[in-house]
Every structure is written in C-alpha cells, then in structure tokens.
Amino acid sequence: MYLEKEDWEEPRCCFDTGGAVSEIGAGQGGAAAGPENAEPETADPENAGSKSAGPDCAKTESVKPETAVGKRRRPKKQLSIQEVIAEFDSLLAANLKKAAQNYLERWLKTYEETGDWASQITILNEMMGFYRNNGKQEKGLESVQKGLALIAEHRLEETVSGGTTFVNAATTYKTFGESEKALRCYEQAFRAYGRSLTPGDYRYGSLFNNMAVLYADMGEFKKAGAYYDQAMSIMEELRPGSTIEIGLTWVNLAMLYEKSGEEDKIDGCMEQAIVCFHDETVPHDAYYALNCRKCAKTFGHFGYFRMQKELTEEADRIYAEARAQR
C-alpha cells in the first residue's frame, strides 16, 4: 500500500471558533487508527487487520475556519475544541488507541447533543483518519457520510474547510475500495481549494499525493507519477517542515515503480527516503513514530531490514515514553 498524504497533517480544528462544550473523560474501553489506511502490525498488537507490505499513511487534513458558526447551546462546564483535539493527540501519542476511539465517540455524541455542527465536522474528520488507519470500514464510511452531509447542509462545498473534508472522505473511500467515489471527492476538493488557495499551498501537496495513490491503485501509472511530481515539488518548497512528507512520497514512488515494472528506480527512492528519516531537523515525536511504523514494513519489503528494525524500535521507544508521561 501507499502512504497517503492525509497523514501529512492531522485534521485539527475545522473551525477555529473557540467553541466549547462540557468536559468528558477519555475513557479506556473500545477498539481502535489513514491517510491518509491500515498500519503495519509490527510491534502494534492493537492494530490487527492491517493490509499488505506497503505503508498506508493517511493523516487527517487540517480544516481552517472561513465561515461563521451559528449559535450553539453551551453547557456550563466548557472545554474548547482545541483542548479536545489536544487530548486526543495525547492518547494517540501514547498509542492508547482504544481510549482514543472512545474519546472521539463521546465527544461526537456531545457535540451532536449541543448542536455544535462545526465541532462535529472537526471530530468527524479525525474519525475518518482514525477508522481508516485501523481498518474499521463501517465506522469509517459512516463518519464520511456524516461529514459530507454537514458540509452540504451548511454550504461549505466551495470552502477550504469543505475541500479538506473532501480529501479526508476521498482517502477513506479509497482505503475501503470505493475508487470512483474517492475520485469524485478529490475533484471536489480541487475545485474548493482553487477558489481560495495559492498554487504552492501545502494542502495541494496533500491532495496531489492522495490522487497519485488512487491513480496508482487504478493502474494509471503515468497519472500517478505526474501527481507525485507535483506533490514533491510543493513539499520541496516547504522544507524543512515537510521533510517527513517528502520521505513518504519517495516511499510511495518506490511502490509505484514496483507496480509499473521500473524496478531499477526503487533503490534510489528508498535511499532518498532514508535521508529524510535521518534528517536531524525532524522531531522524533508521535507523528514521526506513526510514520516509522507505517514505513518500516515497506523498507523490509524492499530488503532494507536494518532500516525496518531501526524505525520499528524508534516508534516503540517514542510511544513508550509518551505512555510513561501520562
């Protein structure tokens, strides 16, 4: 599988409105995280059901505010959506997937009860990536349907927030084998972004990477290569903050060349990816750990066993430290 650039940045607040709702505890039950896409099982007993030798990195896209949010009913005790997402990130950083899933589901229910549709969209974008990354098809597609319905209801189809939701929905559709629906959502995202974003915006890098993944899966290798080139060009201009995203694209290109019969290009791609993962400017945080796990299996697939071991052990170390700090 390919690394989908929905995993290039987590879907933070869809609407940065400062909205708040009553506090809810994280909880510990439940099951667990695309996207950008199933994570490799290596050193990850909670993530059963992952697919294939290639990594599927899809990280939920950030959605920025550009519309006014209507009046909402507020409970007396308040917790901002930013704080909700921060706690969710903390659970993921500690690899506490069951608790993270319960946490999202409880907050979605609360936002539904309070009529906070903007925060619902934020949570649903997170859910798309979470369920996708854990192979939970029914819940993943349900979150897509709810998210797209809210985008349509509030006429956000031509906004950046709407475009980002289309990207996350498309990546989820693609993961669960609905390629035609995925392509339509990517096309809607492209139209939405075109109304507000400059050509070099990082969100185009995400979109083009994901479209490349889809076209590769559909056997349209030339189109896939062209979109990877566009994604790479955008991310190169955003260094050093985009180093890991560039590494993911190199891994994706190696997978593409294997499919298209251009095996002589694979090693060059993987060597470039190694340079990115070893870059001293890259922080070794939860996002790094996530991508270490997702890429490790692909490195092993292509015979880079030492790198596979290194990435797996580093991910385990990062997650263990995060759990110890909770």
Secondary structure, DSSP 4 states (H G I P E B T S, - for coil): -PPPBTTTS----SS-S--EE------S-S-------PPP-TT-TT-TT--SSS---B-PPP----SPPPP----SS-EEHHHHHHHHHHHHHTT-HHHHHHHHHHHHHHHHHHT-HHHHHHHHHHHHHHHHHTT-HHHHHHHHHHHHHHHHHTT-TTSHHHHHHHHHHHHHHHHTT-HHHHHHHHHHHHHHHHTT--TT-HHHHHHHHHHHHHHHHTT-HHHHHHHHHHHHHHHHTTTTTTHHHHHHHHHHHHHHHHHTT-GGGHHHHHHHHHHHHT-TTS--SHHHHHHHHHHHHHHHHTT-HHHHHHHHHHHHHHHHHHHHH-
